[in-house]
Amino acid sequence: MSDPIITDYQALAQQIRQWGHELGFQQVGIAGTDLTLAEQHLHEWLNQGMHGNMAYMSQHGLKRSRPAELVPGTLRIISVRMDYLPANDQAEAVLNDPERGFISRYALGRDYHK
């Protein structure tokens, strides 16, 4: 007999993925919050100064690698991906033409960082 909690979680996860695709996202991921290994790599990366001018990467202490400290009660992380490059894009043809210019796709829409 299957566990109803697992079945409910799987059904909810599938619904979230469906909603994401309906909203235009190409990929929807759902992950747990144990980032122990990633936290170690993050600190090494920051200590090496790999974040350059992105000072925000070192702000908030451990909250970047401990989601429940950022938002108490966090159980899962939902992450979505949207392609910048449309399937019918002619970027290469434009870039090879010295009379034309090309604007990066990520710069054309609303600022997704907000």
C-alpha positions in Angstrom: 0.0 0.0 0.0 1.4 3.4 -0.9 2.0 6.2 1.6 -0.7 8.9 1.1 1.7 11.6 2.1 4.2 10.6 -0.6 1.3 10.3 -3.1 0.0 13.7 -2.2 3.5 15.2 -2.5 4.0 13.6 -5.9 0.6 14.9 -7.1 1.4 18.4 -5.8 4.8 18.4 -7.4 3.3 17.3 -10.7 0.7 20.1 -10.5 3.4 22.7 -9.7 5.4 21.5 -12.8 2.3 21.7 -14.9 1.6 25.3 -13.7 5.2 26.2 -14.5 4.9 24.9 -18.0 1.6 26.7 -18.5 3.3 30.0 -17.4 5.9 29.5 -20.1 8.8 28.0 -18.2 10.8 25.3 -20.0 11.9 23.5 -16.8 10.6 23.4 -13.3 12.6 21.8 -10.5 11.7 21.0 -6.9 14.5 20.3 -4.4 15.0 19.7 -0.7 16.7 22.2 1.5 19.8 20.3 2.6 22.6 22.3 1.0 25.4 21.1 3.3 27.8 20.2 0.5 26.9 23.3 -1.6 27.5 25.5 1.5 31.1 24.3 1.7 31.6 25.0 -2.0 30.0 28.4 -1.7 32.3 29.5 1.1 35.4 28.3 -0.8 34.1 30.2 -3.9 33.5 33.4 -1.9 36.9 33.1 -0.1 38.6 32.9 -3.4 36.9 36.1 -4.5 35.2 34.4 -7.4 32.1 36.5 -6.9 33.9 39.6 -8.3 31.8 42.8 -7.9 28.7 40.8 -6.9 29.0 41.8 -3.2 25.4 40.6 -2.6 26.7 37.0 -2.9 28.5 37.3 0.4 25.7 39.1 2.2 23.1 37.4 4.5 25.6 35.0 6.1 24.4 31.4 5.9 20.9 32.3 4.6 22.1 31.7 1.0 22.8 28.1 1.8 20.2 27.5 4.6 16.8 28.4 3.1 14.9 27.8 6.3 16.9 30.6 7.9 15.9 33.0 5.1 12.2 31.9 5.2 11.4 30.0 8.3 9.4 26.8 7.6 10.9 26.3 4.2 10.5 22.6 3.2 11.3 22.7 -0.6 12.8 25.0 -3.2 11.0 25.5 -6.5 13.2 26.7 -9.3 12.2 27.5 -12.8 14.1 28.1 -16.1 13.0 30.1 -19.1 15.0 30.0 -22.3 16.2 33.4 -23.5 16.7 32.2 -27.1 13.5 31.5 -29.0 13.5 28.5 -31.3 13.3 30.5 -34.5 16.1 33.0 -33.5 18.3 34.4 -36.3 21.1 35.6 -33.9 24.0 34.3 -35.9 22.8 35.8 -39.2 22.4 39.2 -37.5 25.8 39.0 -35.7 27.5 38.2 -39.0 26.1 41.3 -40.7 28.2 44.4 -39.9 25.2 46.7 -40.8 22.9 45.2 -38.1 22.9 45.0 -34.3 21.7 42.3 -31.9 20.3 42.9 -28.4 20.6 40.0 -26.0 17.3 38.3 -25.3 17.6 38.6 -21.6 17.8 42.4 -22.0 14.5 42.7 -24.0 12.0 41.7 -21.3 11.1 42.8 -17.8 13.9 42.6 -15.2 13.5 39.1 -13.8 15.7 39.9 -10.8 12.8 41.8 -9.2 
